[in-house]
Amino acid sequence: MMKATAVANSNIALVKYWGKRDEKLILPWNSNISVALDGLFTKTTVEFDRALPKDMFILGGVEQEGEEAQRVLETLDLIRQMSGSNLKAKVQSLNSFPTAAGLASSASGAAALVLAASAAAGLKLSKKELSILARRNSGSGSRSVEGGFVEWIKGEKADGSDSYGKQLFDEKHWPEFRILTTIVTSKAKPIKSRAGMKQSVATSPLYKGWLESVEADLQAVREGIKKKDVTKVGEAAEHNALKMHAVMMSTKPAIIYWLPETIAVMSAVKGLRESGKKCWFTMDAGPQVKVVCLESEAQAIKGALEKVPGVSSVGTHAPGRGAKLTEEHVF
Ligand code: PMV
């Protein structure tokens, strides 16, 4: 088989990854935990073809150049090394969500790419091997090979062979768990996570405190997921996200991803909580706010967040499955 297609869900971190101990291999300073988001996915077809003079990467119908294309090419090179081939490939991807919406697409993209490319190259890799390859494309991608709740174990080894996304619980463990994704209308000009986290490690005086306190957050989230205790998970996730943003803001030059609408959604979530709803917020390298809650209250919370000025839409996502091969090719 020279052509294969994979679908992978995106994920949202409940304990964040922010900072690398190895820039080239993409090894994190701290372990981190995410949940796969059902319905937010990337579908990618890879075909190795003798007739191609060079690799090409098409995303949402547009041929990519520069940094995006370079990252795909580097992943293809790793797979060519493993399979002993030198054929060039055509890679075409579609996201189930608009790229411009500011919902991270790098994680689902990385996982779909490594699964499709390795299958197209005739390789049968384990989940761990796939996760390591996805990690080298995009750190958070290491968490999108497996479904459900996943911990990217930071690992100790210099070669990165023990740094990968390990499933804690699959998507059937806690089907009532929900993530709401609010999309705000204004445009932010975020600095890319790759450059931002490097600056934070180098300059934030709070980075040390981040690392010293992350183990407690990991323990609370692991325990909360195990016991299906949404308060435990939500409180730890919100605290951890605010701490990451404190690190970002105390970076030189400052990295501020929040817009006025971001803060408005955060206060709305706090208000809902004070009125008895179980909901907590988390944010990544952008202005969108994601909300942790349960299915039983998701509809009511979504309705309230849609009324916040500046919010254009709110998506609802259950725990999603891991990356899968499919016969329905993009081309
Ligand atoms: O792997 P990247 O470069 O997409 O970085 C992800 C960084 C955060 O989204 C802010 C946190 C995380 O753990 O997903």
Boltz pocket constraint, residues with backbone or C-beta under 6 A from the ligand:
constraints:
  - pocket:
      binder: B
      contacts: [[A, 11], [A, 12], [A, 13], [A, 15], [A, 16], [A, 17], [A, 18], [A, 32], [A, 104], [A, 106], [A, 107], [A, 138], [A, 139], [A, 140], [A, 141], [A, 193], [A, 194], [A, 283], [A, 284], [A, 285]]
      max_distance: 6.0
